Amino acid sequence: MQCAIYKSPKKQDTYLYIATKDDFSALPDPLLAMFGTPAHVMDLDLHPQRRLAQEDTAEVLHNLRERGWHLQMPRRDDLFMPHH
């Protein structure tokens, strides 16, 4: 499945995968407002055997098929680390 990936200018390390390049019609308005004007990063041929660095490929594919988009948020591993 072809998809397009966009970076948020407002939220660091936040990416949006969409099924059709430059078609943001499936996204809820509050999500677009939070995300900001999407900046195209790359197009990707996504298939079950492709590994993604931060996301579960099966989940991304499911979201793209079901709703036309997937939001990748920054990892929150630091929540479990003790603070000094």
PyMOL Python script that loads the backbone (N, CA, C, O; Angstrom):
from pymol import cmd

cmd.read_pdbstr("""\
ATOM      1  N   MET A   1       0.847  -1.179   0.000  1.00  0.00           N
ATOM      2  CA  MET A   1       0.000   0.000   0.000  1.00  0.00           C
ATOM      3  C   MET A   1       0.890   1.240   0.000  1.00  0.00           C
ATOM      4  O   MET A   1       1.792   1.372   0.828  1.00  0.00           O
ATOM      5  N   GLN A   2       0.629   2.123  -0.919  1.00  0.00           N
ATOM      6  CA  GLN A   2       1.342   3.399  -0.951  1.00  0.00           C
ATOM      7  C   GLN A   2       0.754   4.328   0.110  1.00  0.00           C
ATOM      8  O   GLN A   2      -0.460   4.356   0.315  1.00  0.00           O
ATOM      9  N   CYS A   3       1.608   5.077   0.774  1.00  0.00           N
ATOM     10  CA  CYS A   3       1.132   6.093   1.704  1.00  0.00           C
ATOM     11  C   CYS A   3       2.108   7.271   1.668  1.00  0.00           C
ATOM     12  O   CYS A   3       3.238   7.160   1.193  1.00  0.00           O
ATOM     13  N   ALA A   4       1.633   8.382   2.178  1.00  0.00           N
ATOM     14  CA  ALA A   4       2.462   9.587   2.262  1.00  0.00           C
ATOM     15  C   ALA A   4       2.640   9.922   3.735  1.00  0.00           C
ATOM     16  O   ALA A   4       1.722   9.751   4.537  1.00  0.00           O
ATOM     17  N   ILE A   5       3.828  10.401   4.080  1.00  0.00           N
ATOM     18  CA  ILE A   5       4.141  10.728   5.468  1.00  0.00           C
ATOM     19  C   ILE A   5       4.449  12.221   5.562  1.00  0.00           C
ATOM     20  O   ILE A   5       5.187  12.781   4.751  1.00  0.00           O
ATOM     21  N   TYR A   6       3.854  12.846   6.585  1.00  0.00           N
ATOM     22  CA  TYR A   6       3.992  14.284   6.804  1.00  0.00           C
ATOM     23  C   TYR A   6       4.465  14.535   8.229  1.00  0.00           C
ATOM     24  O   TYR A   6       4.131  13.790   9.151  1.00  0.00           O
ATOM     25  N   LYS A   7       5.242  15.588   8.390  1.00  0.00           N
ATOM     26  CA  LYS A   7       5.757  15.997   9.694  1.00  0.00           C
ATOM     27  C   LYS A   7       4.961  17.203  10.189  1.00  0.00           C
ATOM     28  O   LYS A   7       4.561  18.065   9.407  1.00  0.00           O
ATOM     29  N   SER A   8       4.742  17.246  11.496  1.00  0.00           N
ATOM     30  CA  SER A   8       4.042  18.381  12.085  1.00  0.00           C
ATOM     31  C   SER A   8       5.008  19.533  12.339  1.00  0.00           C
ATOM     32  O   SER A   8       6.085  19.322  12.897  1.00  0.00           O
ATOM     33  N   PRO A   9       4.634  20.754  11.935  1.00  0.00           N
ATOM     34  CA  PRO A   9       5.470  21.907  12.253  1.00  0.00           C
ATOM     35  C   PRO A   9       5.250  22.383  13.698  1.00  0.00           C
ATOM     36  O   PRO A   9       6.034  23.179  14.214  1.00  0.00           O
ATOM     37  N   LYS A  10       4.195  21.901  14.341  1.00  0.00           N
ATOM     38  CA  LYS A  10       3.845  22.342  15.693  1.00  0.00           C
ATOM     39  C   LYS A  10       4.307  21.384  16.789  1.00  0.00           C
ATOM     40  O   LYS A  10       4.654  21.815  17.889  1.00  0.00           O
ATOM     41  N   LYS A  11       4.311  20.096  16.490  1.00  0.00           N
ATOM     42  CA  LYS A  11       4.606  19.069  17.488  1.00  0.00           C
ATOM     43  C   LYS A  11       5.837  18.279  17.068  1.00  0.00           C
ATOM     44  O   LYS A  11       5.827  17.596  16.044  1.00  0.00           O
ATOM     45  N   GLN A  12       6.895  18.374  17.864  1.00  0.00           N
ATOM     46  CA  GLN A  12       8.139  17.683  17.556  1.00  0.00           C
ATOM     47  C   GLN A  12       7.925  16.172  17.529  1.00  0.00           C
ATOM     48  O   GLN A  12       7.192  15.629  18.356  1.00  0.00           O
ATOM     49  N   ASP A  13       8.562  15.500  16.582  1.00  0.00           N
ATOM     50  CA  ASP A  13       8.510  14.045  16.431  1.00  0.00           C
ATOM     51  C   ASP A  13       7.089  13.503  16.253  1.00  0.00           C
ATOM     52  O   ASP A  13       6.792  12.393  16.693  1.00  0.00           O
ATOM     53  N   THR A  14       6.225  14.267  15.620  1.00  0.00           N
ATOM     54  CA  THR A  14       4.853  13.847  15.346  1.00  0.00           C
ATOM     55  C   THR A  14       4.669  13.774  13.832  1.00  0.00           C
ATOM     56  O   THR A  14       4.929  14.731  13.103  1.00  0.00           O
ATOM     57  N   TYR A  15       4.210  12.604  13.387  1.00  0.00           N
ATOM     58  CA  TYR A  15       4.085  12.346  11.956  1.00  0.00           C
ATOM     59  C   TYR A  15       2.692  11.826  11.634  1.00  0.00           C
ATOM     60  O   TYR A  15       2.046  11.175  12.455  1.00  0.00           O
ATOM     61  N   LEU A  16       2.255  12.125  10.439  1.00  0.00           N
ATOM     62  CA  LEU A  16       0.953  11.711   9.962  1.00  0.00           C
ATOM     63  C   LEU A  16       1.147  10.870   8.702  1.00  0.00           C
ATOM     64  O   LEU A  16       1.787  11.309   7.747  1.00  0.00           O
ATOM     65  N   TYR A  17       0.595   9.665   8.708  1.00  0.00           N
ATOM     66  CA  TYR A  17       0.592   8.797   7.535  1.00  0.00           C
ATOM     67  C   TYR A  17      -0.808   8.910   6.932  1.00  0.00           C
ATOM     68  O   TYR A  17      -1.803   8.786   7.646  1.00  0.00           O
ATOM     69  N   ILE A  18      -0.887   9.144   5.627  1.00  0.00           N
ATOM     70  CA  ILE A  18      -2.196   9.164   4.971  1.00  0.00           C
ATOM     71  C   ILE A  18      -2.163   8.266   3.735  1.00  0.00           C
ATOM     72  O   ILE A  18      -1.128   8.096   3.092  1.00  0.00           O
ATOM     73  N   ALA A  19      -3.319   7.703   3.429  1.00  0.00           N
ATOM     74  CA  ALA A  19      -3.422   6.737   2.329  1.00  0.00           C
ATOM     75  C   ALA A  19      -3.248   7.385   0.964  1.00  0.00           C
ATOM     76  O   ALA A  19      -2.694   6.768   0.054  1.00  0.00           O
ATOM     77  N   THR A  20      -3.711   8.614   0.809  1.00  0.00           N
ATOM     78  CA  THR A  20      -3.628   9.315  -0.473  1.00  0.00           C
ATOM     79  C   THR A  20      -2.901  10.637  -0.276  1.00  0.00           C
ATOM     80  O   THR A  20      -3.324  11.482   0.514  1.00  0.00           O
ATOM     81  N   LYS A  21      -1.807  10.804  -0.999  1.00  0.00           N
ATOM     82  CA  LYS A  21      -0.980  12.004  -0.857  1.00  0.00           C
ATOM     83  C   LYS A  21      -1.802  13.281  -1.014  1.00  0.00           C
ATOM     84  O   LYS A  21      -2.587  13.426  -1.951  1.00  0.00           O
ATOM     85  N   ASP A  22      -1.601  14.193  -0.078  1.00  0.00           N
ATOM     86  CA  ASP A  22      -2.227  15.524  -0.066  1.00  0.00           C
ATOM     87  C   ASP A  22      -3.745  15.499   0.094  1.00  0.00           C
ATOM     88  O   ASP A  22      -4.403  16.514  -0.135  1.00  0.00           O
ATOM     89  N   ASP A  23      -4.317  14.346   0.486  1.00  0.00           N
ATOM     90  CA  ASP A  23      -5.757  14.267   0.730  1.00  0.00           C
ATOM     91  C   ASP A  23      -5.998  14.171   2.233  1.00  0.00           C
ATOM     92  O   ASP A  23      -5.918  13.091   2.818  1.00  0.00           O
ATOM     93  N   PHE A  24      -6.293  15.303   2.842  1.00  0.00           N
ATOM     94  CA  PHE A  24      -6.487  15.382   4.287  1.00  0.00           C
ATOM     95  C   PHE A  24      -7.971  15.384   4.661  1.00  0.00           C
ATOM     96  O   PHE A  24      -8.322  15.689   5.800  1.00  0.00           O
ATOM     97  N   SER A  25      -8.835  15.048   3.716  1.00  0.00           N
ATOM     98  CA  SER A  25     -10.279  15.135   3.950  1.00  0.00           C
ATOM     99  C   SER A  25     -10.786  14.166   5.022  1.00  0.00           C
ATOM    100  O   SER A  25     -11.817  14.435   5.638  1.00  0.00           O
ATOM    101  N   ALA A  26     -10.098  13.056   5.262  1.00  0.00           N
ATOM    102  CA  ALA A  26     -10.541  12.077   6.258  1.00  0.00           C
ATOM    103  C   ALA A  26     -10.150  12.478   7.682  1.00  0.00           C
ATOM    104  O   ALA A  26     -10.652  11.899   8.645  1.00  0.00           O
ATOM    105  N   LEU A  27      -9.267  13.454   7.822  1.00  0.00           N
ATOM    106  CA  LEU A  27      -8.788  13.840   9.151  1.00  0.00           C
ATOM    107  C   LEU A  27      -9.793  14.726   9.873  1.00  0.00           C
ATOM    108  O   LEU A  27     -10.375  15.629   9.271  1.00  0.00           O
ATOM    109  N   PRO A  28      -9.998  14.469  11.163  1.00  0.00           N
ATOM    110  CA  PRO A  28     -10.866  15.358  11.951  1.00  0.00           C
ATOM    111  C   PRO A  28     -10.247  16.759  12.048  1.00  0.00           C
ATOM    112  O   PRO A  28      -9.028  16.898  12.153  1.00  0.00           O
ATOM    113  N   ASP A  29     -11.086  17.781  12.015  1.00  0.00           N
ATOM    114  CA  ASP A  29     -10.598  19.162  12.089  1.00  0.00           C
ATOM    115  C   ASP A  29      -9.733  19.428  13.330  1.00  0.00           C
ATOM    116  O   ASP A  29      -8.706  20.096  13.210  1.00  0.00           O
ATOM    117  N   PRO A  30     -10.113  18.928  14.524  1.00  0.00           N
ATOM    118  CA  PRO A  30      -9.261  19.177  15.703  1.00  0.00           C
ATOM    119  C   PRO A  30      -7.853  18.581  15.559  1.00  0.00           C
ATOM    120  O   PRO A  30      -6.880  19.150  16.055  1.00  0.00           O
ATOM    121  N   LEU A  31      -7.753  17.440  14.882  1.00  0.00           N
ATOM    122  CA  LEU A  31      -6.436  16.840  14.659  1.00  0.00           C
ATOM    123  C   LEU A  31      -5.604  17.724  13.742  1.00  0.00           C
ATOM    124  O   LEU A  31      -4.431  17.970  14.023  1.00  0.00           O
ATOM    125  N   LEU A  32      -6.185  18.203  12.660  1.00  0.00           N
ATOM    126  CA  LEU A  32      -5.455  19.100  11.754  1.00  0.00           C
ATOM    127  C   LEU A  32      -5.034  20.383  12.458  1.00  0.00           C
ATOM    128  O   LEU A  32      -3.938  20.892  12.221  1.00  0.00           O
ATOM    129  N   ALA A  33      -5.896  20.906  13.321  1.00  0.00           N
ATOM    130  CA  ALA A  33      -5.563  22.132  14.055  1.00  0.00           C
ATOM    131  C   ALA A  33      -4.382  21.883  14.988  1.00  0.00           C
ATOM    132  O   ALA A  33      -3.485  22.719  15.084  1.00  0.00           O
ATOM    133  N   MET A  34      -4.374  20.750  15.671  1.00  0.00           N
ATOM    134  CA  MET A  34      -3.273  20.417  16.573  1.00  0.00           C
ATOM    135  C   MET A  34      -1.991  20.155  15.798  1.00  0.00           C
ATOM    136  O   MET A  34      -0.907  20.559  16.218  1.00  0.00           O
ATOM    137  N   PHE A  35      -2.122  19.471  14.657  1.00  0.00           N
ATOM    138  CA  PHE A  35      -0.963  19.054  13.867  1.00  0.00           C
ATOM    139  C   PHE A  35      -0.291  20.233  13.169  1.00  0.00           C
ATOM    140  O   PHE A  35       0.934  20.276  13.057  1.00  0.00           O
ATOM    141  N   GLY A  36      -1.091  21.189  12.701  1.00  0.00           N
ATOM    142  CA  GLY A  36      -0.551  22.299  11.922  1.00  0.00           C
ATOM    143  C   GLY A  36      -0.525  21.941  10.448  1.00  0.00           C
ATOM    144  O   GLY A  36      -1.017  20.883  10.054  1.00  0.00           O
ATOM    145  N   THR A  37       0.045  22.809   9.635  1.00  0.00           N
ATOM    146  CA  THR A  37       0.127  22.571   8.192  1.00  0.00           C
ATOM    147  C   THR A  37       1.121  21.451   7.929  1.00  0.00           C
ATOM    148  O   THR A  37       2.315  21.623   8.176  1.00  0.00           O
ATOM    149  N   PRO A  38       0.652  20.291   7.427  1.00  0.00           N
ATOM    150  CA  PRO A  38       1.535  19.141   7.223  1.00  0.00           C
ATOM    151  C   PRO A  38       2.649  19.441   6.219  1.00  0.00           C
ATOM    152  O   PRO A  38       2.414  20.030   5.165  1.00  0.00           O
ATOM    153  N   ALA A  39       3.863  19.022   6.572  1.00  0.00           N
ATOM    154  CA  ALA A  39       5.021  19.160   5.683  1.00  0.00           C
ATOM    155  C   ALA A  39       5.389  17.772   5.159  1.00  0.00           C
ATOM    156  O   ALA A  39       5.781  16.896   5.931  1.00  0.00           O
ATOM    157  N   HIS A  40       5.263  17.574   3.844  1.00  0.00           N
ATOM    158  CA  HIS A  40       5.536  16.264   3.246  1.00  0.00           C
ATOM    159  C   HIS A  40       6.981  15.854   3.495  1.00  0.00           C
ATOM    160  O   HIS A  40       7.910  16.623   3.249  1.00  0.00           O
ATOM    161  N   VAL A  41       7.157  14.632   3.986  1.00  0.00           N
ATOM    162  CA  VAL A  41       8.493  14.095   4.259  1.00  0.00           C
ATOM    163  C   VAL A  41       8.879  13.069   3.204  1.00  0.00           C
ATOM    164  O   VAL A  41       9.968  13.127   2.633  1.00  0.00           O
ATOM    165  N   MET A  42       7.965  12.121   2.952  1.00  0.00           N
ATOM    166  CA  MET A  42       8.278  11.059   1.994  1.00  0.00           C
ATOM    167  C   MET A  42       7.032  10.260   1.647  1.00  0.00           C
ATOM    168  O   MET A  42       6.012  10.317   2.334  1.00  0.00           O
ATOM    169  N   ASP A  43       7.151   9.509   0.547  1.00  0.00           N
ATOM    170  CA  ASP A  43       6.147   8.520   0.177  1.00  0.00           C
ATOM    171  C   ASP A  43       6.753   7.159   0.483  1.00  0.00           C
ATOM    172  O   ASP A  43       7.963   6.966   0.366  1.00  0.00           O
ATOM    173  N   LEU A  44       5.896   6.212   0.877  1.00  0.00           N
ATOM    174  CA  LEU A  44       6.395   4.919   1.308  1.00  0.00           C
ATOM    175  C   LEU A  44       5.482   3.810   0.802  1.00  0.00           C
ATOM    176  O   LEU A  44       4.257   3.923   0.862  1.00  0.00           O
ATOM    177  N   ASP A  45       6.090   2.740   0.304  1.00  0.00           N
ATOM    178  CA  ASP A  45       5.339   1.535  -0.058  1.00  0.00           C
ATOM    179  C   ASP A  45       5.307   0.676   1.198  1.00  0.00           C
ATOM    180  O   ASP A  45       6.300   0.042   1.557  1.00  0.00           O
ATOM    181  N   LEU A  46       4.165   0.662   1.857  1.00  0.00           N
ATOM    182  CA  LEU A  46       4.021  -0.024   3.132  1.00  0.00           C
ATOM    183  C   LEU A  46       3.376  -1.385   2.926  1.00  0.00           C
ATOM    184  O   LEU A  46       2.316  -1.492   2.309  1.00  0.00           O
ATOM    185  N   HIS A  47       4.022  -2.426   3.446  1.00  0.00           N
ATOM    186  CA  HIS A  47       3.502  -3.787   3.358  1.00  0.00           C
ATOM    187  C   HIS A  47       3.832  -4.505   4.665  1.00  0.00           C
ATOM    188  O   HIS A  47       4.700  -4.049   5.409  1.00  0.00           O
ATOM    189  N   PRO A  48       3.161  -5.612   4.959  1.00  0.00           N
ATOM    190  CA  PRO A  48       3.330  -6.278   6.255  1.00  0.00           C
ATOM    191  C   PRO A  48       4.771  -6.655   6.610  1.00  0.00           C
ATOM    192  O   PRO A  48       5.117  -6.703   7.791  1.00  0.00           O
ATOM    193  N   GLN A  49       5.613  -6.921   5.614  1.00  0.00           N
ATOM    194  CA  GLN A  49       6.994  -7.311   5.902  1.00  0.00           C
ATOM    195  C   GLN A  49       7.919  -6.117   6.167  1.00  0.00           C
ATOM    196  O   GLN A  49       9.039  -6.301   6.644  1.00  0.00           O
ATOM    197  N   ARG A  50       7.465  -4.905   5.864  1.00  0.00           N
ATOM    198  CA  ARG A  50       8.293  -3.714   6.074  1.00  0.00           C
ATOM    199  C   ARG A  50       8.298  -3.361   7.558  1.00  0.00           C
ATOM    200  O   ARG A  50       7.251  -3.292   8.202  1.00  0.00           O
ATOM    201  N   ARG A  51       9.494  -3.140   8.080  1.00  0.00           N
ATOM    202  CA  ARG A  51       9.618  -2.734   9.482  1.00  0.00           C
ATOM    203  C   ARG A  51       9.704  -1.214   9.562  1.00  0.00           C
ATOM    204  O   ARG A  51      10.391  -0.569   8.771  1.00  0.00           O
ATOM    205  N   LEU A  52       9.000  -0.669  10.523  1.00  0.00           N
ATOM    206  CA  LEU A  52       9.058   0.766  10.797  1.00  0.00           C
ATOM    207  C   LEU A  52       9.793   0.963  12.112  1.00  0.00           C
ATOM    208  O   LEU A  52       9.668   0.152  13.029  1.00  0.00           O
ATOM    209  N   ALA A  53      10.557   2.040  12.202  1.00  0.00           N
ATOM    210  CA  ALA A  53      11.389   2.272  13.379  1.00  0.00           C
ATOM    211  C   ALA A  53      10.570   2.494  14.654  1.00  0.00           C
ATOM    212  O   ALA A  53      10.947   2.006  15.719  1.00  0.00           O
ATOM    213  N   GLN A  54       9.463   3.220  14.558  1.00  0.00           N
ATOM    214  CA  GLN A  54       8.738   3.606  15.757  1.00  0.00           C
ATOM    215  C   GLN A  54       7.312   3.064  15.847  1.00  0.00           C
ATOM    216  O   GLN A  54       6.680   3.174  16.898  1.00  0.00           O
ATOM    217  N   GLU A  55       6.804   2.492  14.782  1.00  0.00           N
ATOM    218  CA  GLU A  55       5.406   2.091  14.749  1.00  0.00           C
ATOM    219  C   GLU A  55       5.266   0.614  14.389  1.00  0.00           C
ATOM    220  O   GLU A  55       6.156   0.019  13.781  1.00  0.00           O
ATOM    221  N   ASP A  56       4.139   0.042  14.773  1.00  0.00           N
ATOM    222  CA  ASP A  56       3.782  -1.318  14.400  1.00  0.00           C
ATOM    223  C   ASP A  56       3.175  -1.263  12.993  1.00  0.00           C
ATOM    224  O   ASP A  56       2.134  -0.640  12.786  1.00  0.00           O
ATOM    225  N   THR A  57       3.819  -1.907  12.049  1.00  0.00           N
ATOM    226  CA  THR A  57       3.390  -1.845  10.653  1.00  0.00           C
ATOM    227  C   THR A  57       1.950  -2.310  10.474  1.00  0.00           C
ATOM    228  O   THR A  57       1.190  -1.691   9.729  1.00  0.00           O
ATOM    229  N   ALA A  58       1.565  -3.396  11.149  1.00  0.00           N
ATOM    230  CA  ALA A  58       0.198  -3.907  11.028  1.00  0.00           C
ATOM    231  C   ALA A  58      -0.819  -2.875  11.511  1.00  0.00           C
ATOM    232  O   ALA A  58      -1.881  -2.725  10.906  1.00  0.00           O
ATOM    233  N   GLU A  59      -0.506  -2.168  12.588  1.00  0.00           N
ATOM    234  CA  GLU A  59      -1.416  -1.142  13.105  1.00  0.00           C
ATOM    235  C   GLU A  59      -1.550   0.025  12.131  1.00  0.00           C
ATOM    236  O   GLU A  59      -2.650   0.526  11.899  1.00  0.00           O
ATOM    237  N   VAL A  60      -0.425   0.452  11.564  1.00  0.00           N
ATOM    238  CA  VAL A  60      -0.450   1.552  10.596  1.00  0.00           C
ATOM    239  C   VAL A  60      -1.282   1.153   9.379  1.00  0.00           C
ATOM    240  O   VAL A  60      -2.126   1.926   8.926  1.00  0.00           O
ATOM    241  N   LEU A  61      -1.052  -0.039   8.853  1.00  0.00           N
ATOM    242  CA  LEU A  61      -1.818  -0.511   7.702  1.00  0.00           C
ATOM    243  C   LEU A  61      -3.305  -0.591   8.029  1.00  0.00           C
ATOM    244  O   LEU A  61      -4.140  -0.188   7.219  1.00  0.00           O
ATOM    245  N   HIS A  62      -3.638  -1.103   9.198  1.00  0.00           N
ATOM    246  CA  HIS A  62      -5.042  -1.187   9.615  1.00  0.00           C
ATOM    247  C   HIS A  62      -5.676   0.204   9.649  1.00  0.00           C
ATOM    248  O   HIS A  62      -6.763   0.405   9.106  1.00  0.00           O
ATOM    249  N   ASN A  63      -4.998   1.163  10.288  1.00  0.00           N
ATOM    250  CA  ASN A  63      -5.533   2.522  10.387  1.00  0.00           C
ATOM    251  C   ASN A  63      -5.683   3.180   9.021  1.00  0.00           C
ATOM    252  O   ASN A  63      -6.658   3.892   8.780  1.00  0.00           O
ATOM    253  N   LEU A  64      -4.734   2.952   8.134  1.00  0.00           N
ATOM    254  CA  LEU A  64      -4.817   3.525   6.792  1.00  0.00           C
ATOM    255  C   LEU A  64      -6.018   2.952   6.032  1.00  0.00           C
ATOM    256  O   LEU A  64      -6.717   3.682   5.330  1.00  0.00           O
ATOM    257  N   ARG A  65      -6.251   1.651   6.176  1.00  0.00           N
ATOM    258  CA  ARG A  65      -7.373   1.017   5.473  1.00  0.00           C
ATOM    259  C   ARG A  65      -8.715   1.414   6.072  1.00  0.00           C
ATOM    260  O   ARG A  65      -9.680   1.649   5.346  1.00  0.00           O
ATOM    261  N   GLU A  66      -8.774   1.489   7.400  1.00  0.00           N
ATOM    262  CA  GLU A  66     -10.040   1.747   8.084  1.00  0.00           C
ATOM    263  C   GLU A  66     -10.452   3.220   8.075  1.00  0.00           C
ATOM    264  O   GLU A  66     -11.622   3.536   7.859  1.00  0.00           O
ATOM    265  N   ARG A  67      -9.494   4.117   8.310  1.00  0.00           N
ATOM    266  CA  ARG A  67      -9.867   5.533   8.417  1.00  0.00           C
ATOM    267  C   ARG A  67      -9.100   6.461   7.482  1.00  0.00           C
ATOM    268  O   ARG A  67      -9.424   7.644   7.382  1.00  0.00           O
ATOM    269  N   GLY A  68      -8.071   5.926   6.787  1.00  0.00           N
ATOM    270  CA  GLY A  68      -7.338   6.723   5.815  1.00  0.00           C
ATOM    271  C   GLY A  68      -6.153   7.484   6.374  1.00  0.00           C
ATOM    272  O   GLY A  68      -5.491   8.215   5.636  1.00  0.00           O
ATOM    273  N   TRP A  69      -5.862   7.330   7.682  1.00  0.00           N
ATOM    274  CA  TRP A  69      -4.736   8.045   8.285  1.00  0.00           C
ATOM    275  C   TRP A  69      -4.255   7.324   9.552  1.00  0.00           C
ATOM    276  O   TRP A  69      -4.979   6.532  10.156  1.00  0.00           O
ATOM    277  N   HIS A  70      -3.007   7.629   9.931  1.00  0.00           N
ATOM    278  CA  HIS A  70      -2.409   7.120  11.173  1.00  0.00           C
ATOM    279  C   HIS A  70      -1.537   8.231  11.736  1.00  0.00           C
ATOM    280  O   HIS A  70      -0.773   8.861  11.006  1.00  0.00           O
ATOM    281  N   LEU A  71      -1.656   8.467  13.039  1.00  0.00           N
ATOM    282  CA  LEU A  71      -0.866   9.501  13.710  1.00  0.00           C
ATOM    283  C   LEU A  71       0.235   8.849  14.523  1.00  0.00           C
ATOM    284  O   LEU A  71      -0.034   7.985  15.357  1.00  0.00           O
ATOM    285  N   GLN A  72       1.477   9.259  14.284  1.00  0.00           N
ATOM    286  CA  GLN A  72       2.625   8.783  15.057  1.00  0.00           C
ATOM    287  C   GLN A  72       3.045   9.882  16.019  1.00  0.00           C
ATOM    288  O   GLN A  72       3.468  10.962  15.608  1.00  0.00           O
ATOM    289  N   MET A  73       2.921   9.587  17.304  1.00  0.00           N
ATOM    290  CA  MET A  73       3.281  10.547  18.350  1.00  0.00           C
ATOM    291  C   MET A  73       4.660  10.195  18.896  1.00  0.00           C
ATOM    292  O   MET A  73       5.127   9.070  18.717  1.00  0.00           O
ATOM    293  N   PRO A  74       5.324  11.154  19.566  1.00  0.00           N
ATOM    294  CA  PRO A  74       6.628  10.854  20.162  1.00  0.00           C
ATOM    295  C   PRO A  74       6.498   9.752  21.208  1.00  0.00           C
ATOM    296  O   PRO A  74       5.478   9.631  21.886  1.00  0.00           O
ATOM    297  N   ARG A  75       7.535   8.969  21.320  1.00  0.00           N
ATOM    298  CA  ARG A  75       7.569   7.933  22.353  1.00  0.00           C
ATOM    299  C   ARG A  75       7.628   8.585  23.722  1.00  0.00           C
ATOM    300  O   ARG A  75       8.220   9.650  23.896  1.00  0.00           O
ATOM    301  N   ARG A  76       7.009   7.934  24.682  1.00  0.00           N
ATOM    302  CA  ARG A  76       6.980   8.472  26.040  1.00  0.00           C
ATOM    303  C   ARG A  76       7.705   7.543  27.009  1.00  0.00           C
ATOM    304  O   ARG A  76       7.270   7.383  28.150  1.00  0.00           O
ATOM    305  N   ASP A  77       8.813   6.926  26.568  1.00  0.00           N
ATOM    306  CA  ASP A  77       9.584   6.042  27.433  1.00  0.00           C
ATOM    307  C   ASP A  77      10.083   6.756  28.681  1.00  0.00           C
ATOM    308  O   ASP A  77      10.282   6.135  29.726  1.00  0.00           O
ATOM    309  N   ASP A  78      10.286   8.071  28.565  1.00  0.00           N
ATOM    310  CA  ASP A  78      10.821   8.832  29.692  1.00  0.00           C
ATOM    311  C   ASP A  78       9.842   8.887  30.869  1.00  0.00           C
ATOM    312  O   ASP A  78      10.245   9.243  31.976  1.00  0.00           O
ATOM    313  N   LEU A  79       8.572   8.544  30.659  1.00  0.00           N
ATOM    314  CA  LEU A  79       7.606   8.531  31.757  1.00  0.00           C
ATOM    315  C   LEU A  79       7.954   7.481  32.801  1.00  0.00           C
ATOM    316  O   LEU A  79       7.585   7.604  33.969  1.00  0.00           O
ATOM    317  N   PHE A  80       8.667   6.451  32.370  1.00  0.00           N
ATOM    318  CA  PHE A  80       8.989   5.353  33.259  1.00  0.00           C
ATOM    319  C   PHE A  80      10.403   5.450  33.816  1.00  0.00           C
ATOM    320  O   PHE A  80      10.843   4.578  34.567  1.00  0.00           O
ATOM    321  N   MET A  81      11.093   6.482  33.456  1.00  0.00           N
ATOM    322  CA  MET A  81      12.460   6.677  33.953  1.00  0.00           C
ATOM    323  C   MET A  81      12.426   7.560  35.193  1.00  0.00           C
ATOM    324  O   MET A  81      11.703   8.556  35.222  1.00  0.00           O
ATOM    325  N   PRO A  82      13.204   7.207  36.220  1.00  0.00           N
ATOM    326  CA  PRO A  82      13.248   8.066  37.405  1.00  0.00           C
ATOM    327  C   PRO A  82      13.869   9.427  37.089  1.00  0.00           C
ATOM    328  O   PRO A  82      14.842   9.513  36.340  1.00  0.00           O
ATOM    329  N   HIS A  83      13.308  10.471  37.658  1.00  0.00           N
ATOM    330  CA  HIS A  83      13.825  11.820  37.433  1.00  0.00           C
ATOM    331  C   HIS A  83      14.727  12.200  38.588  1.00  0.00           C
ATOM    332  O   HIS A  83      14.406  11.917  39.742  1.00  0.00           O
ATOM    333  N   HIS A  84      15.845  12.833  38.301  1.00  0.00           N
ATOM    334  CA  HIS A  84      16.782  13.267  39.357  1.00  0.00           C
ATOM    335  C   HIS A  84      16.675  14.738  39.581  1.00  0.00           C
ATOM    336  O   HIS A  84      17.382  15.287  40.427  1.00  0.00           O
TER     337      HIS A  84
END
""", "prot")
cmd.dss("prot")
cmd.show_as("cartoon", "prot")
cmd.util.cbc("prot")
cmd.orient("prot")
